[in-house]
Amino acid sequence: MKCWLANANLLRMDRSLFPPKPTARSVLVANDRTKLTAKYVNAIADAIFTVGGLAPILATRLTAGPPTLPLPVIVGVAIVCWMTSATLQYSARRYLKELQ
């Protein structure tokens, strides 16, 4: 009886120390989730770059009247948006390094 209990305890310990290998399907699902997360973060970065960083600069350059905000404020906001976009792009690349 003691031998059977010892073997059962060893089997439980073995499973906890060495989890089973993931199946091919679970690896594919994890990779697709990682790709979707990276695409989502990348799309947000592109939107921030376009709306906050590029559009105000182009609007001030292409309109005939004076800008409604001082130029240093517009440039400052654009720089903050560019930096935010670059940080999110870097984050998306880090997500892709998790692919198996």
C-alpha positions as CSV (number, residue, x, y, z in Angstrom):
1,M,0.0,0.0,0.0
2,K,2.8,2.4,0.8
3,C,4.5,1.7,-2.5
4,W,1.4,2.7,-4.4
5,L,1.0,5.9,-2.5
6,A,4.7,6.8,-3.1
7,N,4.3,6.2,-6.8
8,A,1.1,8.3,-6.9
9,N,2.9,11.1,-5.1
10,L,5.9,10.9,-7.5
11,L,3.6,11.0,-10.5
12,R,1.8,14.1,-9.1
13,M,5.2,15.8,-8.4
14,D,6.4,14.9,-11.9
15,R,3.4,16.5,-13.5
16,S,3.8,19.7,-11.5
17,L,7.5,20.0,-12.2
18,F,7.3,19.1,-15.9
19,P,4.0,20.2,-17.5
20,P,2.9,18.5,-20.7
21,K,4.2,19.9,-23.9
22,P,1.7,22.3,-25.6
23,T,-0.1,20.9,-28.6
24,A,0.4,22.3,-32.1
25,R,-3.1,23.9,-32.0
26,S,-2.5,25.7,-28.7
27,V,0.8,27.1,-30.1
28,L,-1.0,28.3,-33.2
29,V,-3.7,29.9,-31.1
30,A,-1.2,31.6,-28.9
31,N,0.7,32.9,-31.9
32,D,-2.4,34.3,-33.5
33,R,-3.4,36.0,-30.3
34,T,0.0,37.6,-30.1
35,K,-0.2,38.8,-33.7
36,L,-3.6,40.3,-33.2
37,T,-2.4,42.1,-30.1
38,A,0.6,43.5,-32.0
39,K,-1.6,44.6,-34.9
40,Y,-4.0,46.3,-32.5
41,V,-1.2,48.2,-30.8
42,N,0.3,49.1,-34.1
43,A,-3.0,50.5,-35.4
44,I,-3.3,52.7,-32.3
45,A,0.2,53.9,-32.9
46,D,-0.5,54.7,-36.5
47,A,-3.7,56.6,-35.5
48,I,-1.9,58.7,-32.9
49,F,0.9,59.5,-35.4
50,T,-1.6,60.5,-38.1
51,V,-4.1,62.4,-36.0
52,G,-1.9,64.0,-33.4
53,G,1.4,64.3,-35.1
54,L,0.9,64.7,-38.8
55,A,-2.5,66.4,-39.3
56,P,-1.9,69.5,-37.2
57,I,1.4,70.2,-39.0
58,L,-0.2,69.7,-42.4
59,A,-3.2,71.8,-41.4
60,T,-1.0,74.8,-40.4
61,R,1.0,74.5,-43.6
62,L,-1.9,74.2,-46.0
63,T,-4.4,76.7,-44.6
64,A,-4.3,80.3,-45.7
65,G,-5.2,81.9,-42.4
66,P,-3.1,82.1,-39.2
67,P,-3.1,79.0,-37.0
68,T,-5.5,79.0,-34.0
69,L,-2.8,77.9,-31.6
70,P,0.8,79.2,-31.4
71,L,3.2,77.2,-33.6
72,P,5.4,76.0,-30.7
73,V,2.3,74.4,-29.0
74,I,1.4,72.6,-32.3
75,V,4.9,71.4,-32.7
76,G,5.1,70.3,-29.0
77,V,1.9,68.3,-29.3
78,A,3.2,66.7,-32.5
79,I,6.4,65.7,-30.9
80,V,4.6,64.1,-27.9
81,C,2.4,62.2,-30.4
82,W,5.4,61.0,-32.4
83,M,7.1,59.8,-29.2
84,T,3.9,58.0,-28.1
85,S,3.6,56.4,-31.5
86,A,7.2,55.3,-31.5
87,T,6.8,53.8,-28.0
88,L,3.7,51.9,-29.0
89,Q,5.4,50.6,-32.2
90,Y,8.3,49.4,-30.0
91,S,5.7,47.7,-27.7
92,A,4.1,45.9,-30.7
93,R,7.5,44.6,-31.8
94,R,8.1,43.3,-28.3
95,Y,4.8,41.4,-28.5
96,L,6.0,39.7,-31.7
97,K,9.1,38.4,-30.0
98,E,6.8,36.2,-27.9
99,L,6.0,34.1,-31.0
100,Q,6.8,30.4,-30.6
